[in-house]
Amino acid sequence: MAHPYADLLRDRHVRVLWAGLALSAVGGELYRVGAIWLATEAAGANAALLVTAQSAAILVVSLFGGPLAERFPRGPFLIATDLASAAACLAVVVSALSGGLDLPTLVVASVLLSAFGGLARPVFLSSLPALVGPERIRAVNGLFDGVVRVAQAAGPFLAAAALAAIPAVHLLSANAASFLVSAAAILTLGRRLEPTAVAPSASRPDLLRRLARGVHAANACPGVWAALLATAVRGGAYALGFTVAVPLLFAQSEGAGGLGAVALVFGAAAAAELLAGPVLVLGEPRRPLRRQFEGYVMIGLSLALVGAAAALPHSSRLPAMVAAAALMGVANAVAGLQMMTFFAARLASDDHAAVLRLRLVLVISAMMAASAMGPLFLRALGPATTTIGCGLLAAAGGLAGALSRPSRTLGPGFKPS
């Protein structure tokens, strides 16, 4: 039998969208790695505040952007957010070439890109079932999640190589070009991302109910809240303990490898996640929701190992951190695939998008809180100990979810057994 991905990629529209997303995702990773490194060099532990600003932007659009996104056809809306993102990147490039790039400008650009991404991603993910049909939801989630993992694996290495040859600001130029490619790919699909059934205008809920749609949908589906809370804990721990603490660890250690070492650690996590995804999509565990929480436990323990490896002798420190990051990548694939399949299988299209926005609210709130306290913890404990503590907290959140009743009772297809 052919792999499910091969079947999907025979569809021209899936191929075009997949290719557009691939380039856009690589561009986003170039920006992400370059921005956090520039912020770390410029502000040390205060670089955590860049993540705080990005988190605040995503939180605002997650809370209030849903009703706005629902007013427009999905294809044109996604094209508009891509074009706006490209314009934001190019504006910073022009500013930098005319007078120099400073930290406030970098923060503004990051906030805008985070806001546009926070608006677009739930719409995009909840549109995939309309493109391929409900019988291929699991496979298409794995395929499109996989292309993001490819970008996360390649992005750090590409950023490190690019910075050796071009000014860092041109990472934003590449990101702008990738947004334009993504917009063109979506344009070719016409109305294929629109849901087949649209609620009549007479039954359209008022503003308050639309804002709270994700909460209502989560309340009505056992297991959703446990998944959302475990994801939030993991998000906060990852933002501070990995995204900020690992670059700071290498920036503060002379001879530790600089951005190249950061690229190896980040890239190992993403590459392992990428390689694990196509294998995991081939089978379904007997208790799929419990498997999701087992993934979160594994994420937390692996993150703690990344921090612990920093205490090893210099010759073995980087290899040990890379190995722990790779283990964390496999765990990310386990948890991520199960979560997206769970939501797609149990929630209708609009509820699916609303729960994804609710997930963003919770995850970004946790990231914002963790990164806002980052300068305090990083200065008091150091980056390595901060990473260990964040990992243990994420593991505890996953363990709580694994012991919940839905985790123990939902069987194949996330149906009660």
N, C-alpha and C positions, 0 to 999 in steps of 0.2 A: 504494500500500500504506500502511496505517496504521502510525504509529510504534509500535514494540514497547511503549512505555510506555502508549499509549492502550489497547492490548489488555489489558495487565495491570490497568489501572484500571477496566476493565469488571467485574472480579471484586470483589464487595462486600467480601469479607474482606480482600483486598489494599488496597482503599481505606481501610477502617477502620484497619488496622494502619499504613498509610502516614500517615494524618492524625494518629494518636496519636504516632507517632515524630516527625513534624514539630514538634508542640508541645513534646514533650520535648526535642528537639534545640535548639530556640530557647531554652528555659529553661536548658539547660546552657550555652549560649553567653553568656547574660546573666550567669550566675554566673562563667564563666571570665574574661570581660573585666573585670568589676567586681572580682573577687578579686585578679587580678594588678596592677590599678591601685592598689587599696587597699594591697596589700603593698609596691608600689614607693614609694608616698608615705610609708609608715610606716618602711620599712627600707632604702631605696635599693638598692644592689647585693645586699644580703642577701635581697632578694625572691626571688632564685634558689633559696633554700633552701625556699620554698614548693613549687616544682616538685619539688625533691628529695624532700620528704615525700610528695607525691602519687605520685611515681614509686615510692617504696619500698612504698607501700600496694598499688599495682597489681602490683609484682613479687612480693610475698608471695602475693597471691591467684592470680596466674598460675602460680606454682610449686606451690601446695598446694590451690588451689580447685577444680581440675578434678575430682578424685575426689568432692568434695562436690557439685558441680553435677550430676554424672552420676547421683547417687543419687535425684534428684527428677524428676518429669515436667517438661518444659520450660516449658509455659505457666504453671503455678503458681509455678515457680521465678522466672520473669521478673516475675510480678506481685509476688512477695514482695520482690525487690530494688528494684522501683519504690516500693513502700510504705515500705520502710526508708529509701530515699533521701529521700523526702518528709519523713519524720519527722526525719531529721538536719537538713534545711534549716529546718524549723519550730522545732526546738529552739534553733538559733542565733538565729532571729528573736526568739523569746521572751526569750532571754538578753540580746540587744542592747537590746530595748525596756525591760528591767528594770534594766539596769546598764551598757550600753555594749559595743560590739564591739571586742575587742582582737585583736592578731595571733595569739596562741596559739589563741584560739577559732576564728579563721578557718582556721588550719592543721588543727585537729581536724576541722572540717567538711569541708575539702577532702580530707583523708585518707579519711574515711568514704565520701564520694561517689565517690572514685577506686576504692576497694576494691569497692564495690557495682557500679560500672560495669565494672571488670575481670572480675568474676564473670559479669556478664550478657551482655556484648557477644559473646564467642565463641559462647555458647549461641544468642543471637538470630540471628547471621549464619549459623551452620550449620543453623538450622531453616528458612531461607527455601526451600531446594530442596523440602522436604516440603510447603510451602504451594502452590507453583506447578508442580512437576514439573521433571525434569532438562532438558527441551528449552527451558526459558525461564530458565535459571540466569543467563546473561550479562545478559539484559534486567533481571531482578529485582535483580541486584547493582547495575546502573547506576541503577535507579529509587530504591532505598533509599539508595545512596550519595549520589545527587543531593539527597535531602531533607536529609541532613546538611549538604551544601554550601550549600543555601538558608539553613539556620540559621546557618552560619558566615558567610555573606555579610550576612545581616540582623542577626545578634546584636550585633556591635560598634556599629552605628548605633543600634539600639534601646536598648542599654545607655547610650550617650552621651546620648540624648534623655531616657531615664528618670531618669538621675542629675541632670538639670537640674530635675526636678520632684519627685522623691521621694528619701528617704534610701537610701543604697546597700544597706542591709540588706534592703530590700524586693525587690531583685533575687533574693534567696533565696526570698522569698515566691512570686514568679512561678515560680521553678524548682520549688518544692514542688508548686504547682498543676499544672505540666506533667507531673510524675511521676504524679500521680493520674490525669490524662487518659490517659497511656500505659498504666497498669495496667488501666483500664477497657477500652481498645481490645483488649488482649491477652485479657482475660476473655471478650470476645465470640467469640473464635476457637475456644473449646473445646479439642479435642485436635488441631487442624489443624496445629500446629507440631511434633507428635511424628513421629519417623522411622517409615516404614512397616515397616521390618524391625528387630527388636530382638534382640540376641544372647542366646542362652539363658543362664540364670543359671549353669549348670554350667561354662560356658566363661569366666565373668567373671574377668579378670586380677586378680592380687593388687595391693596398694597401690603397691608400687614400680614395677611395670610400667605401671600407670595413670598414675603421675606421669611416666614416661618415654615415654608413648605418642607424644607429639609428636616426640621425637628419633627413635624408630624409624620413624615415618611419613616424616619428612624424609629419613632415610637411604635409604629405599626408593624415593624419587621424585627422579630427576635434576632438578637446577635449583632445588629448594626451598631448599637451604642457601644458594646464592648469592643468591637473592631475600631470604631472611631477614636475611643479613648486611648487604646493601646497605640494606635498610629500617632496620636498627638504626643504621647510621652516619647515615643521613638523620635519624632520630628525635632522636639526640643533638644533631646540628648545628642542627636546627630549634628544639629546646627552648631552647637557650642563645642561638643567633644571631638568632632571630626572636621567640619568645614572651617572653623576658626582656629581651634587649638593645634591641629597638625601643621598648617602653614606657619603658625607662630613658633612652634617647637623648632622647625628647621630654620626659620629666620633668626632665632636667638642663638643657634648653635653654629659656631664657626666651623667650616669644613664639612658641614653636614650634607651638602649637595644642593642647597638652595631650591629654586623652583623645579629643577630636574628631579630631586628627591620627592617633592610634593606631588609631581606628576606621576611618579612611580606608584606611590601609595594610593592616590585618587584613581589612577588608571587601573590598578590591580583590582580594586573593589568593583569598578564598573565592568571590567573585562570578565571577571568571574560571574557577575550577574548576567551579562550577555550570554555567556556560554551555557549557563545553567538553564536559562529560560526555554530554549527549544527542547531540552530533555524533559523538563518538568511538564510542559504542555501535552506530552504524549500520554500521560496517565493522570488519574484522579484518585486521591486518597479516600479511604472509607469514611473518614471524619475530616472533610475539607476545611471546615472552619477551625477546628483544633490545629490542623497543620499550619494555618495562617499564624496562629499565636505561637506555635513552636518556632516559626520563623522569626518572630519578634524576640523571643528569648535568645535565640542564636545570634541575632543582630547585636543585642546588648552585651552578651558575653564576648563576642568578637571585638567589639569596640573597646571593651575593657582590656583585652589583650593587646590592642594597638597601643594604648597608653602604657601598659606594663612593659612592652618591648622597648620603650624609650630608655629604660634603666639598664639595658644590656650594653656590653662593650661596643665601642664605635663600629668595629668590623662586622658585627652581627646585628646591629640595631635596625638598619634599613631592611635587610632581608626578612627579619622577624616581623617588622611592621607591615611589609608588603604581604606576607603570608596571612597575617591576621586580617588585613583589609580584604584579601581575596575570599576568606571564609565569610566575612561579613557580606560580601557581594552575593554569594550563593544564598545566604539567608534572606537578603533583600528580594531576590528572585522568588523564593518560596512564599514570602509574605505578600509581595506585591501582586503576583499572579492570582493568588487565592482571593485577595481582597477585591480586585477589580472584577473577577468572575462572579463573586458573591453578589456585589451590587448589581451587576448587569443581569444576573439570573433572577433576582428577587424583586427588582424595582422597575416600574414603568419608566418610559423615556424621560418625562419631565421630573418625576420623583428622583430618578437616577441623577440627573444634572443637579437637582437641589441638594441631594445628599453629598455629591462631590463638592459642592460649594460649602456645605456644612463642614465636611472634612477639612477643607482648606481653612475655614475659620478656626477650627480647633488646632490644627497643626501649626498654622501661622501664629496663633496666640501663644502656643508653647514655644515656638522658635523665637518670637519677639521677647517673651519673658526671659528665656534662657540667655539670649544674646545680650539683652539689656543688663543682665547681671554678670555677663562675661568678664568685663574689665575687673570687677571685684574678685571673682573666683580665680581668674587667670593670674592676677597679681598675688593673691594670697596663697594659692595652692600650686601654681605653675601649670603649664599646659598638659604635662603628662598625667599628673594626679587628677586634674579636671576631666581628662578623657576617661580615666578609669571610673570615676564617680558617675559620669554620664552613662557609661555602658551598663553599670550595675542597675541604675535607675530604669533604663530601657528594658533590661531583662526582667525586672520585677513587674513592669507593666504588662509584658507579654505573658508572664506566668499567671497573673490575675485573670487575664482573658482566657487562658487555656483551662482554668478551673471553673469557668462560668457554665451555666446550664446549657445554653445554645451550643457552645463548643462541644459539649459531651453528647448532645442529642441529634444534631443535624448531620444527616448522612449524605450520600452521593447526590449531586445536584443541589446541595444545601437545603434538602427537604427533610422534615422530621422523619425519623426512622423508629 
